[in-house]
């Protein structure tokens, strides 16, 4: 039982009612919605509940994502 971040991809014809049910399920399992954009949700929740979300009507895909701590390269311009 590990708290992980997942991408939840929704079907193109997911209704607002189905979306509401998905969000209520995330709330019920103590999940946290990190970002919502068009037909995708990035949410963090316990990995024991992946099948619960995957089996909801309107969900096309549930996949784990990893944000590795990559550093941004610093570009310095030296002027003379």
N, C-alpha and C positions, 0 to 999 in steps of 0.2 A: 504494500500500500504506500505509494509514493505520489506526491503532489507534482504533476507534470503539466507542460503546456501542449495543447493540441490545436490543430487546424480542423475546424468542422466545416466542410463544404456542403452547401445546400443544393437541392435539386432546383432547376430553373423554374419549376412550377410550384414551389413551396408557397402555401397560402399564409396569410398573416396569422391565422389561428394555429397552424402547425408551428410557425416560428415562435409564437407565444408559448406553446407547450414545450418546445425545446428550451427556451429561456427559463421557464418555470422549473423544468427538470434540473437545469444547471444550478438554479437557486436552491432547490431542495437537497442536492448532493453537496452543497456548500462550495460550489464552483465559483470562479471569478471570470467575468468576461473582460478580456484585455482590449479587444478591438473588434468592431463589427463593420464590415464593408460589403455592400451589395449582397452577394450570396455566399459570404464566408464569415466565420466567427473564429477568432483566436481566443481560446479560453484555457484557464488553468483549473484542473480538478484532479481528484484522486484517480490513479490509473485503474482501480478496481471497478470504476463506473464507466469504462470505455464502452462496453457492450450495451449498457443502458442507453447511452447517447446514440450509438450506432444503430440501434433498433428503432429509434423514433422515426415516425413518418416525416418525410421531407429531407432527411439527412442522406446525402450521397456518399460521403467519405469522412472518416475520422482518422487523422494521422498525427503522430507525435512530431513536434518540431523542437529544434535545439538552437538556442541563441548562444553561440560560443562567444566568450569574451575576447573578441578580436580588437586589436588596437588600430586606430586610424593613423596612417602614416602622416607625419608632420612634414609639410613642404615649406621650406624656408627659401625666400628669394633674397639674395644679397645684392644690394644696390651699391654702385660705386660713386 
